[in-house]
Amino acid sequence: MVSLLLNTVRDYAWGSRTAIPSLLGIETDGRPQAELWMGAHESASSVLADGSSLYDVVTADPAGVLGAEVAERFDGRFPFLAKILAAAQPLSIQAHPSPAQAVEGFAREDANDVPRDAGERNYRDEWPKPEILVALGPFEALVGFRPPAQTAALIGALDVPALEFIAAALRDGKLAEVFAEVMAMDRDAIRPLVAVLGEACRRYEGELTLEAETLDRLAQDFPDDPGVLAALLLNRVRLERFESVYLPAGNVHAYLSGTGFEVMANSDNVLRGGLTRKHIDVPELVSVVDFAPLTDPILRGTTNGPVTVYETGCEYFALRRVDLTGDEVTVDAAGPRIVACLDGQVELWTDGDPLPLAPGSSAFVAGPEEPCKLRGAGTAFVVSVT
């Protein structure tokens, strides 16, 4: 089975009104279009060319659609979800659970009779959500904890006595404690701290101008939100086209702006702590966070000819970028695959007739199919299990 996909757009408030329509070559309708989902998640499955839901097709015949080995390994569930993400405003400060945490949290909320579609539900399925995002243009993000000594030095350079308690805790190696403390503060306590931080960032003239500008903007947009102080602890990252970040379980992050191609395990589990009007659960967030500092947040692909591989070691997905210049390219990827055209004109096939893909369109290749072949002039992403 090789089939064109019809995909769902999610209209979250932080989404860009123009980026996804521009990619698809259609007129904007004026509403935010935040994510274009490609896959078989039960809440927004892609639809095959014959009108059937990919989720339903996988559920009805996991081995026939995914391949016997993949179906057994993932209990009949499609293993990954791909998205085009287009952010015009910051997303929430968030992290995702490990496999064990997801199973335990899902069972606990079921036992407490929290409806699975409730806004206050943290665990919507039993899966973890490791993810990678590849920038399609300049992309701004907060990713992982900055080494504490560097954050303490930044606070010192900003010269904000009211925030010295954070710097002192970091110098004492108490990153986890200070993160939990600031995230649990009420809005009356947070407001003056955010105000003085923003004022200090506007005066700042040191080397970390990008960090200062970001904190100032967040302080103005979220004047009583503890997520602003959490942002002070995180790496400020600017990705160029095709650079990426990989976010395993427990990595605290917040995307700020830009468009990217995102792949994750097939889950919608998010623990939020700030910079959002959605449900926030600070104790649950803190319980899943990995507090190990991240010294080098940016992941760059390994290129061999027209194929670039983004090495993550993740068991749920593998990601390749194929830059086509006319010649036929065979992509050595196994199991169920999603092939998404980013730009140009691409043809996809296994052993049948070529399927044309225009920018923004995507196709599903069933697990038992042979390695897929691509040709044309343009860029495509191939998402697989291995």
HELIX and SHEET records of a PDB file:
HELIX    1   1 ALA A   19  LEU A   24  1                                   6    
HELIX    2   2 LEU A   54  ALA A   60  1                                   7    
HELIX    3   3 PRO A   62  LEU A   66  1                                   5    
HELIX    4   4 ALA A   68  ARG A   73  1                                   6    
HELIX    5   5 PRO A   99  ALA A  111  1                                  13    
HELIX    6   6 PRO A  148  LEU A  158  1                                  11    
HELIX    7   7 PRO A  161  LEU A  163  5                                   3    
HELIX    8   8 GLU A  164  ARG A  171  1                                   8    
HELIX    9   9 LEU A  175  MET A  183  1                                   9    
HELIX   10  10 ARG A  187  ARG A  203  1                                  17    
HELIX   11  11 THR A  209  ASP A  221  1                                  13    
HELIX   12  12 GLY A  227  LEU A  232  1                                   6    
HELIX   13  13 VAL A  282  VAL A  288  1                                   7    
SHEET    1   A 5 VAL A  47  LEU A  48  0                                        
SHEET    2   A 5 VAL A   2  LEU A   6 -1                                        
SHEET    3   A 5 SER A 362  VAL A 365 -1                                        
SHEET    4   A 5 ARG A 337  TRP A 349 -1                                        
SHEET    5   A 5 LEU A 355  LEU A 357 -1                                        
SHEET    1   B 8 VAL A  47  LEU A  48  0                                        
SHEET    2   B 8 VAL A   2  LEU A   6 -1                                        
SHEET    3   B 8 SER A 362  VAL A 365 -1                                        
SHEET    4   B 8 ARG A 337  TRP A 349 -1                                        
SHEET    5   B 8 CYS A 372  SER A 384 -1                                        
SHEET    6   B 8 ALA A 318  THR A 325 -1                                        
SHEET    7   B 8 VAL A 307  TYR A 310 -1                                        
SHEET    8   B 8 THR A 302  ASN A 304 -1                                        
SHEET    1   C 6 VAL A  47  LEU A  48  0                                        
SHEET    2   C 6 VAL A   2  LEU A   6 -1                                        
SHEET    3   C 6 SER A 362  VAL A 365 -1                                        
SHEET    4   C 6 ARG A 337  TRP A 349 -1                                        
SHEET    5   C 6 CYS A 372  SER A 384 -1                                        
SHEET    6   C 6 VAL A 329  VAL A 331 -1                                        
SHEET    1   D 7 THR A   8  ARG A  10  0                                        
SHEET    2   D 7 GLU A  35  GLY A  39 -1                                        
SHEET    3   D 7 PHE A  80  ALA A  87 -1                                        
SHEET    4   D 7 HIS A 253  ALA A 265 -1                                        
SHEET    5   D 7 GLU A 131  ALA A 135 -1                                        
SHEET    6   D 7 SER A 244  LEU A 247 -1                                        
SHEET    7   D 7 ILE A 298  LEU A 299 -1                                        
SHEET    1   E 6 THR A   8  ARG A  10  0                                        
SHEET    2   E 6 GLU A  35  GLY A  39 -1                                        
SHEET    3   E 6 PHE A  80  ALA A  87 -1                                        
SHEET    4   E 6 HIS A 253  ALA A 265 -1                                        
SHEET    5   E 6 PHE A 139  PHE A 145 -1                                        
SHEET    6   E 6 LEU A 234  LEU A 239 -1                                        
SHEET    1   F 2 ILE A  93  ALA A  95  0                                        
SHEET    2   F 2 LEU A 271  GLY A 274 -1                                        
END                                                                             
